[in-house]
Amino acid sequence: MTSSAATRDRADHDPDVDASGIDWGSGGIETQFGWSIQAVYQGFVRTAQAAVADVPAGPRGYQVLVAITTEEPSSQLALAQRLGIDKTQMTYVIDALAAGGHVERQPHPRDRRVRQVVPTDAGRALLATARVALGEVEDGLMGALAPDERTALRRLLARVALGIGDAAEAGPATADEPGAARLEQPVAAPHRSRRPARRTTPDGEPA
């Protein structure tokens, strides 16, 4: 009997063993959430760097481009809070993107003291290319999953991530509390992205 056949046979007879051969009743390291998250993150970091190599500031620069092209214009400080990036580091990220001609700092239309970070056409084009490359990396990492499982994983992880942000916003631990967590970086803000309203003609067609 081949190893794959043996795995399927075991899965058929043991409810704790899934189709991939993981024994969820064993309590082994592969059943631990923290280990799985760490392993996926490490694999993603190793491969994603090349996918966003052309984006100034790498993954952080990519995240900024995603945020400013899919959400309402915001300030540099608001972006730092939104993405969970230290505000000093965010300055370097925006500087790198601006130097490459991918973003601009523009005065807020109602408060000239505030400067908003907006994408340029070059920034949008760079993001489109990086999205494709990063999508290929993600598909490679999730190669063991069917297309519908990949979609489900993305959506479930997004919900978990936003839930973490919700909990932090509701009341993060303080240094005086027993076992308080000391975070090395800010927690990303938990609000949901909203696509800008699309302009349409009277017939309902895109303008």
LUMKEVEX-347358 format. One record per residue (C-alpha): x negated, z negated, y negated; residue in three letters. Coordinates in steps of 0.2 Angstrom, whole numbers, plus 5000, padded with zeros to 4 digits. Layout:
residues N
ATOM:c1:c3:c2:type
ATOM:X:Z:Y:Ala
...
END
This chain:
residues 207
ATOM:c1:c3:c2:type
ATOM:5000:5000:5000:Met
ATOM:4993:5005:4983:Thr
ATOM:4991:4992:4969:Ser
ATOM:5005:4999:4959:Ser
ATOM:5017:4999:4974:Ala
ATOM:5012:4981:4978:Ala
ATOM:5016:4977:4960:Thr
ATOM:5033:4985:4961:Arg
ATOM:5037:4976:4977:Asp
ATOM:5032:4959:4970:Arg
ATOM:5043:4962:4955:Ala
ATOM:5057:4966:4966:Asp
ATOM:5056:4950:4975:His
ATOM:5050:4938:4962:Asp
ATOM:5061:4936:4946:Pro
ATOM:5046:4929:4936:Asp
ATOM:5036:4945:4939:Val
ATOM:5040:4960:4928:Asp
ATOM:5037:4978:4931:Ala
ATOM:5020:4978:4924:Ser
ATOM:5014:4964:4936:Gly
ATOM:5014:4949:4924:Ile
ATOM:5019:4933:4932:Asp
ATOM:5028:4924:4919:Trp
ATOM:5030:4909:4930:Gly
ATOM:5012:4907:4932:Ser
ATOM:5008:4900:4914:Gly
ATOM:4993:4911:4914:Gly
ATOM:4984:4916:4898:Ile
ATOM:4993:4933:4897:Glu
ATOM:5009:4923:4895:Thr
ATOM:5004:4914:4880:Gln
ATOM:5011:4921:4863:Phe
ATOM:4995:4916:4853:Gly
ATOM:4983:4925:4865:Trp
ATOM:4994:4940:4865:Ser
ATOM:4995:4941:4846:Ile
ATOM:4976:4938:4845:Gln
ATOM:4972:4952:4857:Ala
ATOM:4984:4965:4849:Val
ATOM:4977:4960:4832:Tyr
ATOM:4959:4962:4838:Gln
ATOM:4963:4979:4846:Gly
ATOM:4972:4985:4831:Phe
ATOM:4958:4980:4819:Val
ATOM:4945:4989:4829:Arg
ATOM:4954:5005:4829:Thr
ATOM:4964:5005:4813:Ala
ATOM:4948:5004:4802:Gln
ATOM:4944:5022:4806:Ala
ATOM:4962:5028:4802:Ala
ATOM:4961:5021:4785:Val
ATOM:4943:5024:4782:Ala
ATOM:4947:5036:4767:Asp
ATOM:4958:5023:4758:Val
ATOM:4948:5013:4746:Pro
ATOM:4948:4995:4751:Ala
ATOM:4953:5000:4769:Gly
ATOM:4968:4991:4777:Pro
ATOM:4972:4981:4761:Arg
ATOM:4972:4997:4750:Gly
ATOM:4983:5005:4763:Tyr
ATOM:4996:4990:4762:Gln
ATOM:4995:4991:4743:Val
ATOM:4999:5010:4743:Leu
ATOM:5014:5007:4755:Val
ATOM:5021:4993:4744:Ala
ATOM:5020:5003:4728:Ile
ATOM:5027:5019:4735:Thr
ATOM:5042:5011:4744:Thr
ATOM:5047:4997:4732:Glu
ATOM:5050:4995:4713:Glu
ATOM:5035:4994:4702:Pro
ATOM:5027:4977:4701:Ser
ATOM:5012:4968:4693:Ser
ATOM:4996:4965:4702:Gln
ATOM:5000:4946:4704:Leu
ATOM:5017:4950:4711:Ala
ATOM:5008:4962:4724:Leu
ATOM:4996:4949:4729:Ala
ATOM:5010:4937:4732:Gln
ATOM:5020:4950:4741:Arg
ATOM:5006:4955:4753:Leu
ATOM:4998:4938:4755:Gly
ATOM:4982:4943:4748:Ile
ATOM:4971:4932:4737:Asp
ATOM:4974:4937:4719:Lys
ATOM:4955:4938:4715:Thr
ATOM:4953:4950:4731:Gln
ATOM:4968:4960:4725:Met
ATOM:4959:4963:4708:Thr
ATOM:4945:4972:4718:Tyr
ATOM:4958:4981:4729:Val
ATOM:4967:4988:4714:Ile
ATOM:4950:4992:4705:Asp
ATOM:4945:5002:4720:Ala
ATOM:4961:5012:4721:Leu
ATOM:4961:5015:4702:Ala
ATOM:4943:5021:4703:Ala
ATOM:4948:5034:4716:Gly
ATOM:4962:5040:4706:Gly
ATOM:4975:5034:4718:His
ATOM:4984:5021:4707:Val
ATOM:4986:5017:4688:Glu
ATOM:4989:5001:4679:Arg
ATOM:5004:5005:4666:Gln
ATOM:5012:4993:4653:Pro
ATOM:5029:4986:4659:His
ATOM:5042:4995:4649:Pro
ATOM:5050:4979:4643:Arg
ATOM:5035:4967:4643:Asp
ATOM:5019:4975:4636:Arg
ATOM:5009:4960:4642:Arg
ATOM:5012:4964:4660:Val
ATOM:5004:4979:4668:Arg
ATOM:5012:4987:4683:Gln
ATOM:5003:4996:4697:Val
ATOM:5010:5013:4701:Val
ATOM:5004:5027:4713:Pro
ATOM:4997:5043:4707:Thr
ATOM:5001:5060:4716:Asp
ATOM:4984:5058:4724:Ala
ATOM:4988:5041:4730:Gly
ATOM:5004:5047:4738:Arg
ATOM:4995:5061:4747:Ala
ATOM:4982:5049:4753:Leu
ATOM:4995:5038:4760:Leu
ATOM:5004:5052:4769:Ala
ATOM:4988:5056:4778:Thr
ATOM:4984:5038:4782:Ala
ATOM:5001:5035:4789:Arg
ATOM:5000:5049:4802:Val
ATOM:4982:5043:4807:Ala
ATOM:4988:5025:4808:Leu
ATOM:5004:5030:4818:Gly
ATOM:4993:5038:4831:Glu
ATOM:4982:5022:4832:Val
ATOM:4998:5012:4834:Glu
ATOM:5005:5023:4848:Asp
ATOM:4988:5022:4857:Gly
ATOM:4989:5003:4857:Leu
ATOM:5007:5003:4863:Met
ATOM:5003:5017:4876:Gly
ATOM:5010:5006:4890:Ala
ATOM:5027:5005:4882:Leu
ATOM:5041:5018:4882:Ala
ATOM:5046:5025:4865:Pro
ATOM:5062:5014:4864:Asp
ATOM:5051:4999:4868:Glu
ATOM:5039:5003:4854:Arg
ATOM:5053:5004:4842:Thr
ATOM:5060:4987:4848:Ala
ATOM:5043:4979:4847:Leu
ATOM:5040:4985:4829:Arg
ATOM:5057:4978:4824:Arg
ATOM:5055:4962:4833:Leu
ATOM:5038:4959:4826:Leu
ATOM:5045:4962:4808:Ala
ATOM:5058:4950:4810:Arg
ATOM:5046:4937:4817:Val
ATOM:5034:4940:4802:Ala
ATOM:5048:4939:4789:Leu
ATOM:5054:4923:4797:Gly
ATOM:5036:4915:4795:Ile
ATOM:5037:4920:4777:Gly
ATOM:5055:4912:4775:Asp
ATOM:5049:4896:4783:Ala
ATOM:5034:4895:4771:Ala
ATOM:5045:4898:4756:Glu
ATOM:5057:4885:4761:Ala
ATOM:5044:4871:4761:Gly
ATOM:5026:4874:4766:Pro
ATOM:5016:4859:4773:Ala
ATOM:5006:4849:4760:Thr
ATOM:4989:4841:4762:Ala
ATOM:4997:4824:4763:Asp
ATOM:5008:4828:4778:Glu
ATOM:5001:4824:4795:Pro
ATOM:4994:4839:4804:Gly
ATOM:4996:4850:4788:Ala
ATOM:4990:4868:4791:Ala
ATOM:4977:4873:4779:Arg
ATOM:4979:4892:4776:Leu
ATOM:4964:4903:4772:Glu
ATOM:4975:4915:4763:Gln
ATOM:4992:4915:4755:Pro
ATOM:5007:4918:4765:Val
ATOM:5016:4935:4762:Ala
ATOM:5032:4934:4752:Ala
ATOM:5047:4936:4764:Pro
ATOM:5058:4948:4754:His
ATOM:5064:4964:4763:Arg
ATOM:5059:4981:4756:Ser
ATOM:5073:4991:4749:Arg
ATOM:5072:5010:4747:Arg
ATOM:5075:5016:4730:Pro
ATOM:5092:5025:4727:Ala
ATOM:5091:5043:4730:Arg
ATOM:5097:5055:4716:Arg
ATOM:5110:5067:4721:Thr
ATOM:5120:5081:4714:Thr
ATOM:5139:5080:4712:Pro
ATOM:5140:5088:4729:Asp
ATOM:5130:5074:4737:Gly
ATOM:5114:5085:4739:Glu
ATOM:5097:5078:4735:Pro
ATOM:5093:5081:4717:Ala
END
